[in-house]
Amino acid sequence: MFQNVMKKRMMTTALVAAAVASTVVASNLTVAPAQAEPARGTALAGKTIFLDPGHQGSSAGHNLNEQVPDGRGGKKDCQTTGATGVNGAKEHTINWQISQLVKAGLESQGARVVLSRPDDTGWGGCVDERAAAASRSGASVAVSLHADSTSRGADAGKKGFHMIVPSLPIPDPTVNRVQSEQGRKASEIMRDAFLAAGFPPANYAGVNNGIQTRSDIAAVNLTKVPAVFIELGNLSNPSEAAALSGREGQVKYALAITDGILKYVNGNAVTGTGPAPAQPQYDDASGLASVIPFVQQLLASQDSEDVLQLLSTQGQDVSAQVLKAMLTILYGLFDGKLPIG
């Protein structure tokens, strides 16, 4: 019964929604215009979303230790390659893979997605350059994806996600206004989306109900559009490292992030802080969290017939469009292919 109900929610008409969506990249100080067919979904039509897959795979010929502004009058390292999980998974790759799933889901709803870096090997800019690119993009929200690490060895006792918000006030008055108001609102909505998806809030580092306040994060100290900085989980925790690097876990994280973005952007449209989206609007009451149990069951079964049935049915549901777009990307990320054709 459960599976039949969930499959009904999953129905979609777009077989390759992600494949026809454009890739918009902001590397250093440039933003390329979108060049693609319009997406079928309309929940985010006319909206720009900035995604920052935190860190990068290498220095790509740059000096990662170059000192750049931190937004508080000090300096910090230009960039790093990120943490390594106890299972050997690289944070920069996890951030990149999950961002690709989120991008596909957002584009299925008509969003223009701007990425801070073009791939998982090239140069994506220093932290201050990424903040500048986010500000210039005019995005409804900028979301930076990271994965935490608490120990070089296994640390099973520390687990959970958290959103990092800036200590106030921030020296730049525009940044202070944006991040203290809309940035905080977006972070709290994203926190709630993670809770709804079943992720536990972090139980370490002074995190309070999924929120941690810090003064040293350039992304939120410098960005002039609402910014959300996510620590997805702890790579030192064996269970979370496995979830962050596995296909089932990555879809679950991506659905939660997409859910939070949809709820924040559409919520602002409803309250008058932005233009109202075209119909159909996103169903804020249920959200994408409602499809997560089915997605996990589907992917864990590795049954190609289930996937084929899902992808060949018809429908217009937002959750189905988002999931369909993510599945198209997912199979590519894990060196597979959709069981069609």
Beta strands, then each sheet from edge to edge (+ up, - down):
strand 1: 24-27
strand 2: 30-31
strand 3: 48-53
strand 4: 67-69
strand 5: 75-77
strand 6: 112-115
strand 7: 141-148
strand 8: 162-166
strand 9: 211-214
strand 10: 227-234
sheet 1: 2+ 1- 6- 3- 7- 10- 8+ 9+
sheet 2: 4+ 5-
end
